[in-house]
């Protein structure tokens, strides 16, 4: 009996730790409220042409250049009732993506999510 317990306890511990791995949240950098689309969100796409090297006028849709970005994203890539399921957040998200060309860093993703949570305003 004792020997069987010695054998079982480590297995149970491993199983328990695996279980909790699945529910650990992805750590996110906190973002101050009042995110501006023009000064915080658009630069994520355009700085160094991170997204706009492909997603530009006459290029791959959606067009993320400053003049077109808002209408490319809102409402089609926004899920207002579940912001973290918005396509603009998930498709190029740092961990969830299959879009391997370029992805958001964790801090960029946090800004995008905060902006959606605040109503995806054209501000
Ligand atoms: C090297 C080119 C390239 C870069 C850079 C790039 N993408 Fe893409 N993206 C594509 C291509 C090609 C597609 C279409 C194929 C697909 O959906 O997988 C696409 C599709 C998408 C879609 C899906 C659009 C839809 O209507 O379903 C989103 C959202 C997206 N990209 C976001 C981004 C973001 C955000 C960035 C910058 C962090 C970025 N992409 C950078 C090539 C690129």
Boltz pocket constraint, residues with backbone or C-beta under 6 A from the ligand:
constraints:
  - pocket:
      binder: B
      contacts: [[A, 44], [A, 45], [A, 49], [A, 50], [A, 51], [A, 52], [A, 53], [A, 54], [A, 55], [A, 60], [A, 61], [A, 62], [A, 77], [A, 87], [A, 88], [A, 91], [A, 92], [A, 99], [A, 101], [A, 102], [A, 103], [A, 104]]
      max_distance: 6.0
